[in-house]
Amino acid sequence: MAPQGEGSDASGEAMAIQAEQQPISNILLIIAMQTEAMPLVNKFQLKEEPEPGFPKGVPWVRYHGVYNDLNINLVWPGKDPSLGVDSVGTIPASLMTYNSIQALQPDLIINAGTAGGFKAKEACIGDLYLVSDVAFHDRRIPIPVFDLYGVGLRQAHPTPRLLKELNLKVGKLSTGDSLDMSAQDEASIIANDAVVKDMEGAAIAYVADLLKVPAIFVKAVTDVVDGDKPTAEEFLENLAAVTAALEQAVTQVVDFISGKCLSEL
């Protein structure tokens, strides 16, 4: 008999292989803002769950439904109880992701949302990206090994067939808790070789990796971070149109996933 630790590892590997070969049936969509979420709620005809299974007092919202034989749960962090604005950023995203995985046991996570893009990397308003890698740009810990922990580089679940079928752009995502970009953030983003930046992706990837749930990331560019317009102004100006494009892209992704295994993505 193998030692307990080795047996556990072997059992975990066997379960992972089995999961790769079974059709995906349970998808968790994680969205940061209500404006981004509602087009997908309407498209997939999801209904808000009056008892979402979240801890008492949190503002998080869950919608649920069945689309193309896929069980879909869409969650977003809701409105800040004090200020009434969308609960954006890494802390709400990571807490909600952890609780949603525990409660809903998804086969696959899709984090969809808007992002800033970089013209230096040929990103344009309305471009749609399937993310290859995610990292943080505002967790600077200049101590050996801690510096790598701070960056937190992780890979999205590989989707070569999905990329080929949908002809989406591919690029790296960098995450931080600020909409704007300081000089220090810019240096870190360049070091991350990022094409797009957001405020949630790497936090979701951290939790997904921790709990061994495969995750993919679909990002639509609302603003050119290294462009001429102020980021906040350009973001608000393009949000509605880009969100509509994001809905179409996510629908295409979900349609492609239907009936397939993780290994077939």
Secondary structure, DSSP 8 states (H G I E B T S, - for coil): ---HHHHHHHHHHHHHHHHHTSB--EEEEE-S-HHHHHHHHHHTT-EE-SS-S--TT---EEEEEEETTEEEEEEE--B-TTT-SB--SHHHHHHHHHHHHHHH--SEEEEEEEEEE-GGGT--TT-EEEEEEEEESS----STTHHHHHH--EE----HHHHHHH--EEEEEEE-S-SS--HHHHHHHHHTT-SEEESSHHHHHHHHHHTT--EEEEEEEEEETTSSS-HHHHHHHHHHHHHHHHHHHHHHHHHHHTT-BGGG-
